[in-house]
Amino acid sequence: MRIAWLQEPKRRIKFGLLKGKLTVPTDFDAPLPDDVLAGFEGR
């Protein structure tokens, strides 16, 4: 008897691949302007 995977194991995520290549703006979590927010809400 042989034990084998039913599915291939998923590849592990390699963290840090884009380190130093992206920058997050300081106002990233600032509220959206009213016109942009209205577009998302369908107004």
PDB file with one MODEL, atoms N, CA, C and O in Angstrom:
MODEL        1
ATOM      1  N   MET A   1       0.844  -1.165   0.000  1.00  0.00           N
ATOM      2  CA  MET A   1       0.000   0.000   0.000  1.00  0.00           C
ATOM      3  C   MET A   1       0.894   1.234   0.000  1.00  0.00           C
ATOM      4  O   MET A   1       1.898   1.297   0.709  1.00  0.00           O
ATOM      5  N   ARG A   2       0.501   2.216  -0.816  1.00  0.00           N
ATOM      6  CA  ARG A   2       1.283   3.445  -0.911  1.00  0.00           C
ATOM      7  C   ARG A   2       0.391   4.629  -0.555  1.00  0.00           C
ATOM      8  O   ARG A   2      -0.741   4.715  -1.032  1.00  0.00           O
ATOM      9  N   ILE A   3       0.873   5.519   0.256  1.00  0.00           N
ATOM     10  CA  ILE A   3       0.129   6.723   0.621  1.00  0.00           C
ATOM     11  C   ILE A   3       0.582   7.840  -0.310  1.00  0.00           C
ATOM     12  O   ILE A   3       1.777   8.090  -0.466  1.00  0.00           O
ATOM     13  N   ALA A   4      -0.401   8.515  -0.931  1.00  0.00           N
ATOM     14  CA  ALA A   4      -0.078   9.596  -1.860  1.00  0.00           C
ATOM     15  C   ALA A   4      -1.099  10.715  -1.701  1.00  0.00           C
ATOM     16  O   ALA A   4      -2.210  10.491  -1.221  1.00  0.00           O
ATOM     17  N   TRP A   5      -0.712  11.927  -2.111  1.00  0.00           N
ATOM     18  CA  TRP A   5      -1.611  13.073  -2.070  1.00  0.00           C
ATOM     19  C   TRP A   5      -2.725  12.890  -3.095  1.00  0.00           C
ATOM     20  O   TRP A   5      -2.485  12.398  -4.197  1.00  0.00           O
ATOM     21  N   LEU A   6      -3.941  13.286  -2.730  1.00  0.00           N
ATOM     22  CA  LEU A   6      -5.031  13.298  -3.697  1.00  0.00           C
ATOM     23  C   LEU A   6      -4.873  14.487  -4.636  1.00  0.00           C
ATOM     24  O   LEU A   6      -5.200  14.407  -5.820  1.00  0.00           O
ATOM     25  N   GLN A   7      -4.374  15.572  -4.100  1.00  0.00           N
ATOM     26  CA  GLN A   7      -4.091  16.764  -4.892  1.00  0.00           C
ATOM     27  C   GLN A   7      -2.688  17.226  -4.536  1.00  0.00           C
ATOM     28  O   GLN A   7      -2.203  16.998  -3.428  1.00  0.00           O
ATOM     29  N   GLU A   8      -2.054  17.873  -5.487  1.00  0.00           N
ATOM     30  CA  GLU A   8      -0.740  18.431  -5.205  1.00  0.00           C
ATOM     31  C   GLU A   8      -0.894  19.515  -4.140  1.00  0.00           C
ATOM     32  O   GLU A   8      -1.833  20.308  -4.208  1.00  0.00           O
ATOM     33  N   PRO A   9      -0.007  19.566  -3.174  1.00  0.00           N
ATOM     34  CA  PRO A   9      -0.082  20.645  -2.182  1.00  0.00           C
ATOM     35  C   PRO A   9       0.105  21.997  -2.860  1.00  0.00           C
ATOM     36  O   PRO A   9       0.900  22.128  -3.791  1.00  0.00           O
ATOM     37  N   LYS A  10      -0.635  23.004  -2.387  1.00  0.00           N
ATOM     38  CA  LYS A  10      -0.509  24.346  -2.953  1.00  0.00           C
ATOM     39  C   LYS A  10       0.874  24.890  -2.647  1.00  0.00           C
ATOM     40  O   LYS A  10       1.479  24.571  -1.624  1.00  0.00           O
ATOM     41  N   ARG A  11       1.358  25.725  -3.564  1.00  0.00           N
ATOM     42  CA  ARG A  11       2.663  26.342  -3.342  1.00  0.00           C
ATOM     43  C   ARG A  11       2.567  27.320  -2.185  1.00  0.00           C
ATOM     44  O   ARG A  11       1.551  27.991  -2.008  1.00  0.00           O
ATOM     45  N   ARG A  12       3.602  27.394  -1.420  1.00  0.00           N
ATOM     46  CA  ARG A  12       3.633  28.320  -0.296  1.00  0.00           C
ATOM     47  C   ARG A  12       3.839  29.738  -0.821  1.00  0.00           C
ATOM     48  O   ARG A  12       4.533  29.954  -1.815  1.00  0.00           O
ATOM     49  N   ILE A  13       3.233  30.685  -0.144  1.00  0.00           N
ATOM     50  CA  ILE A  13       3.373  32.088  -0.513  1.00  0.00           C
ATOM     51  C   ILE A  13       4.736  32.588  -0.047  1.00  0.00           C
ATOM     52  O   ILE A  13       5.134  32.376   1.099  1.00  0.00           O
ATOM     53  N   LYS A  14       5.435  33.248  -0.945  1.00  0.00           N
ATOM     54  CA  LYS A  14       6.727  33.826  -0.580  1.00  0.00           C
ATOM     55  C   LYS A  14       6.501  35.293  -0.216  1.00  0.00           C
ATOM     56  O   LYS A  14       6.269  36.131  -1.087  1.00  0.00           O
ATOM     57  N   PHE A  15       6.570  35.586   1.063  1.00  0.00           N
ATOM     58  CA  PHE A  15       6.360  36.951   1.521  1.00  0.00           C
ATOM     59  C   PHE A  15       7.598  37.794   1.253  1.00  0.00           C
ATOM     60  O   PHE A  15       8.729  37.309   1.305  1.00  0.00           O
ATOM     61  N   GLY A  16       7.357  39.061   0.968  1.00  0.00           N
ATOM     62  CA  GLY A  16       8.461  39.990   0.787  1.00  0.00           C
ATOM     63  C   GLY A  16       8.958  40.118  -0.641  1.00  0.00           C
ATOM     64  O   GLY A  16       9.982  40.759  -0.877  1.00  0.00           O
ATOM     65  N   LEU A  17       8.260  39.524  -1.598  1.00  0.00           N
ATOM     66  CA  LEU A  17       8.728  39.604  -2.986  1.00  0.00           C
ATOM     67  C   LEU A  17       8.746  41.038  -3.514  1.00  0.00           C
ATOM     68  O   LEU A  17       9.602  41.386  -4.328  1.00  0.00           O
ATOM     69  N   LEU A  18       7.811  41.869  -3.058  1.00  0.00           N
ATOM     70  CA  LEU A  18       7.736  43.250  -3.540  1.00  0.00           C
ATOM     71  C   LEU A  18       8.271  44.255  -2.524  1.00  0.00           C
ATOM     72  O   LEU A  18       8.035  45.456  -2.651  1.00  0.00           O
ATOM     73  N   LYS A  19       8.979  43.773  -1.535  1.00  0.00           N
ATOM     74  CA  LYS A  19       9.500  44.660  -0.498  1.00  0.00           C
ATOM     75  C   LYS A  19      10.401  45.719  -1.132  1.00  0.00           C
ATOM     76  O   LYS A  19      11.326  45.410  -1.883  1.00  0.00           O
ATOM     77  N   GLY A  20      10.102  46.969  -0.809  1.00  0.00           N
ATOM     78  CA  GLY A  20      10.887  48.081  -1.332  1.00  0.00           C
ATOM     79  C   GLY A  20      10.461  48.543  -2.713  1.00  0.00           C
ATOM     80  O   GLY A  20      11.013  49.516  -3.227  1.00  0.00           O
ATOM     81  N   LYS A  21       9.487  47.867  -3.333  1.00  0.00           N
ATOM     82  CA  LYS A  21       9.058  48.233  -4.680  1.00  0.00           C
ATOM     83  C   LYS A  21       7.733  48.990  -4.686  1.00  0.00           C
ATOM     84  O   LYS A  21       7.370  49.594  -5.696  1.00  0.00           O
ATOM     85  N   LEU A  22       7.013  48.963  -3.573  1.00  0.00           N
ATOM     86  CA  LEU A  22       5.738  49.664  -3.468  1.00  0.00           C
ATOM     87  C   LEU A  22       5.798  50.656  -2.320  1.00  0.00           C
ATOM     88  O   LEU A  22       6.472  50.431  -1.315  1.00  0.00           O
ATOM     89  N   THR A  23       5.082  51.753  -2.490  1.00  0.00           N
ATOM     90  CA  THR A  23       4.965  52.705  -1.394  1.00  0.00           C
ATOM     91  C   THR A  23       3.494  52.962  -1.132  1.00  0.00           C
ATOM     92  O   THR A  23       2.696  53.041  -2.067  1.00  0.00           O
ATOM     93  N   VAL A  24       3.136  53.091   0.121  1.00  0.00           N
ATOM     94  CA  VAL A  24       1.759  53.370   0.519  1.00  0.00           C
ATOM     95  C   VAL A  24       1.694  54.837   0.919  1.00  0.00           C
ATOM     96  O   VAL A  24       2.445  55.278   1.790  1.00  0.00           O
ATOM     97  N   PRO A  25       0.797  55.600   0.285  1.00  0.00           N
ATOM     98  CA  PRO A  25       0.703  57.021   0.626  1.00  0.00           C
ATOM     99  C   PRO A  25       0.277  57.215   2.082  1.00  0.00           C
ATOM    100  O   PRO A  25      -0.391  56.359   2.662  1.00  0.00           O
ATOM    101  N   THR A  26       0.666  58.337   2.659  1.00  0.00           N
ATOM    102  CA  THR A  26       0.329  58.594   4.058  1.00  0.00           C
ATOM    103  C   THR A  26      -1.167  58.758   4.266  1.00  0.00           C
ATOM    104  O   THR A  26      -1.665  58.500   5.362  1.00  0.00           O
ATOM    105  N   ASP A  27      -1.901  59.185   3.231  1.00  0.00           N
ATOM    106  CA  ASP A  27      -3.352  59.362   3.368  1.00  0.00           C
ATOM    107  C   ASP A  27      -4.137  58.157   2.838  1.00  0.00           C
ATOM    108  O   ASP A  27      -5.297  58.293   2.450  1.00  0.00           O
ATOM    109  N   PHE A  28      -3.515  57.001   2.823  1.00  0.00           N
ATOM    110  CA  PHE A  28      -4.133  55.780   2.293  1.00  0.00           C
ATOM    111  C   PHE A  28      -5.484  55.485   2.937  1.00  0.00           C
ATOM    112  O   PHE A  28      -6.420  55.076   2.250  1.00  0.00           O
ATOM    113  N   ASP A  29      -5.592  55.684   4.238  1.00  0.00           N
ATOM    114  CA  ASP A  29      -6.830  55.349   4.936  1.00  0.00           C
ATOM    115  C   ASP A  29      -7.738  56.560   5.165  1.00  0.00           C
ATOM    116  O   ASP A  29      -8.651  56.507   5.989  1.00  0.00           O
ATOM    117  N   ALA A  30      -7.490  57.637   4.444  1.00  0.00           N
ATOM    118  CA  ALA A  30      -8.331  58.831   4.548  1.00  0.00           C
ATOM    119  C   ALA A  30      -9.696  58.553   3.917  1.00  0.00           C
ATOM    120  O   ALA A  30      -9.800  57.743   2.996  1.00  0.00           O
ATOM    121  N   PRO A  31     -10.736  59.215   4.406  1.00  0.00           N
ATOM    122  CA  PRO A  31     -12.069  59.032   3.812  1.00  0.00           C
ATOM    123  C   PRO A  31     -12.069  59.426   2.332  1.00  0.00           C
ATOM    124  O   PRO A  31     -11.341  60.327   1.915  1.00  0.00           O
ATOM    125  N   LEU A  32     -12.890  58.742   1.560  1.00  0.00           N
ATOM    126  CA  LEU A  32     -13.004  59.053   0.134  1.00  0.00           C
ATOM    127  C   LEU A  32     -13.753  60.365  -0.059  1.00  0.00           C
ATOM    128  O   LEU A  32     -14.602  60.718   0.760  1.00  0.00           O
ATOM    129  N   PRO A  33     -13.450  61.090  -1.133  1.00  0.00           N
ATOM    130  CA  PRO A  33     -14.225  62.298  -1.440  1.00  0.00           C
ATOM    131  C   PRO A  33     -15.691  61.923  -1.687  1.00  0.00           C
ATOM    132  O   PRO A  33     -15.992  60.799  -2.089  1.00  0.00           O
ATOM    133  N   ASP A  34     -16.591  62.869  -1.443  1.00  0.00           N
ATOM    134  CA  ASP A  34     -18.027  62.598  -1.561  1.00  0.00           C
ATOM    135  C   ASP A  34     -18.426  62.097  -2.944  1.00  0.00           C
ATOM    136  O   ASP A  34     -19.260  61.197  -3.050  1.00  0.00           O
ATOM    137  N   ASP A  35     -17.846  62.664  -4.019  1.00  0.00           N
ATOM    138  CA  ASP A  35     -18.229  62.234  -5.366  1.00  0.00           C
ATOM    139  C   ASP A  35     -17.801  60.794  -5.646  1.00  0.00           C
ATOM    140  O   ASP A  35     -18.528  60.062  -6.317  1.00  0.00           O
ATOM    141  N   VAL A  36     -16.664  60.380  -5.158  1.00  0.00           N
ATOM    142  CA  VAL A  36     -16.202  59.002  -5.347  1.00  0.00           C
ATOM    143  C   VAL A  36     -17.066  58.054  -4.525  1.00  0.00           C
ATOM    144  O   VAL A  36     -17.476  57.003  -5.018  1.00  0.00           O
ATOM    145  N   LEU A  37     -17.342  58.413  -3.288  1.00  0.00           N
ATOM    146  CA  LEU A  37     -18.185  57.601  -2.420  1.00  0.00           C
ATOM    147  C   LEU A  37     -19.583  57.444  -3.014  1.00  0.00           C
ATOM    148  O   LEU A  37     -20.163  56.360  -2.956  1.00  0.00           O
ATOM    149  N   ALA A  38     -20.124  58.514  -3.582  1.00  0.00           N
ATOM    150  CA  ALA A  38     -21.444  58.455  -4.216  1.00  0.00           C
ATOM    151  C   ALA A  38     -21.436  57.481  -5.390  1.00  0.00           C
ATOM    152  O   ALA A  38     -22.424  56.781  -5.613  1.00  0.00           O
ATOM    153  N   GLY A  39     -20.349  57.426  -6.137  1.00  0.00           N
ATOM    154  CA  GLY A  39     -20.247  56.489  -7.251  1.00  0.00           C
ATOM    155  C   GLY A  39     -20.292  55.039  -6.795  1.00  0.00           C
ATOM    156  O   GLY A  39     -20.895  54.201  -7.465  1.00  0.00           O
ATOM    157  N   PHE A  40     -19.668  54.733  -5.673  1.00  0.00           N
ATOM    158  CA  PHE A  40     -19.704  53.374  -5.139  1.00  0.00           C
ATOM    159  C   PHE A  40     -21.088  53.021  -4.604  1.00  0.00           C
ATOM    160  O   PHE A  40     -21.510  51.866  -4.665  1.00  0.00           O
ATOM    161  N   GLU A  41     -21.789  54.022  -4.080  1.00  0.00           N
ATOM    162  CA  GLU A  41     -23.104  53.778  -3.498  1.00  0.00           C
ATOM    163  C   GLU A  41     -24.224  53.887  -4.524  1.00  0.00           C
ATOM    164  O   GLU A  41     -25.390  53.686  -4.184  1.00  0.00           O
ATOM    165  N   GLY A  42     -23.893  54.199  -5.763  1.00  0.00           N
ATOM    166  CA  GLY A  42     -24.889  54.261  -6.834  1.00  0.00           C
ATOM    167  C   GLY A  42     -25.749  55.514  -6.791  1.00  0.00           C
ATOM    168  O   GLY A  42     -26.881  55.512  -7.274  1.00  0.00           O
ATOM    169  N   ARG A  43     -25.219  56.570  -6.220  1.00  0.00           N
ATOM    170  CA  ARG A  43     -25.997  57.821  -6.180  1.00  0.00           C
ATOM    171  C   ARG A  43     -25.618  58.720  -7.322  1.00  0.00           C
ATOM    172  O   ARG A  43     -26.165  59.815  -7.454  1.00  0.00           O
TER     173      ARG A  43
ENDMDL
END
